[in-house]
Amino acid sequence: MDKLFINKIKTELKKATILNKIIYLNVVIFIILNFLNVIAFMLQFNINPILEKFYLPANTSILIKQPWTFFTYIFIHTKFLHLIFNMTWLYFSGKLFLQYLNYKQLIYIYILGGIFGGLLFIISYNYIPALNIYTENAQALGSSAAVLAILIAIITYIPNYTIQLPLLGLIKIKYIGIFIIIIDILSIPKGNAGGHIAHIGGAAFGYIYVKQLKKQTKYNTHFKNILTKIINQFKPTKKFKSIYKRPKSDYEFNTQKAKNQKKIDQILEKISNSGYESLSSAEKSTLFNASKK
């Protein structure tokens, strides 16, 4: 039974879309962190200093020692409702996103949207007087900025797409985006100011990315080059069967070289007598390959 369950998980992971893999990664990290918290509690061990190495700090003196947190914080949730809320939004906005754009763009916007949101979070805590007093201990975690980047990106791409909502009926998704942004702005003084500011940063990135995408500017290529290695980590790897080849002896190598040269000489002589157009496609291919060596 256990083996069957494990095989099902392996099969699902192989067939999973990029969107599902991102969701699975967030869920797995949440489960691992909560198991670690349980073990730490039972052993009376304070695990927070270790976990905080993966949260994004507003304090730049701490940030400079752990720059990887720009990436790690967007996959970390400590509260179940926070995880469920973000993953639900990611699933539905991501499904719509992939109907019009591709999986590479989904990864770009998710990662860079999260980083952009984190950057705005840090700038705000270091330069806004109302937040500056909390800079030393302020930390960001959660995929909200990255998820909102995906949502606002697809809203910007198809603003007049309509969906059916209970009580409200058919509504254009651009109004949903505007409503979410307004709520985040108005919520800044009411608690979790850093989180709402990061949301706005992620949303701004999603909006800017799609605007540039529609203009077909050089920024699209720049974004693609930034995260090529990250995207490759989400692709299934192909296994190639190794084939052993015995190395050629000097005699074999020189014999083969002489045969190849003789063939080239014959082709060149044919060109001299009858012109290049008289060559067969195979002879042209041989000549072309020889010219590359």
Secondary structure, DSSP 4 states (H G I P E B T S, - for coil): -HHHHHHHHHHHHHH--HHHHHHHHHHHHHHHHHHHHHHHHHTT---HHHHGGGSEES-HHHHTT-TTHHHHGGG---SHHHHHHHHHHHHHHHHHHHHHS-HHHHHHHHHHHHHHHHHHHHHHHHH-HHHHTTTTT-EE-SSHHHHHHHHHHHHHHSTT-EEEETTTEEEEHHHHHHHHHHHHHHHGGGS-HHHHHHHHHHHHHHHHHHHHHHHT-THHHHHHHHTHHHHHHHSPPPP------PPPPHHHHHHHHHHHHHHHHHHHHHHHHH-GGGS-HHHHHHHHHHHT-
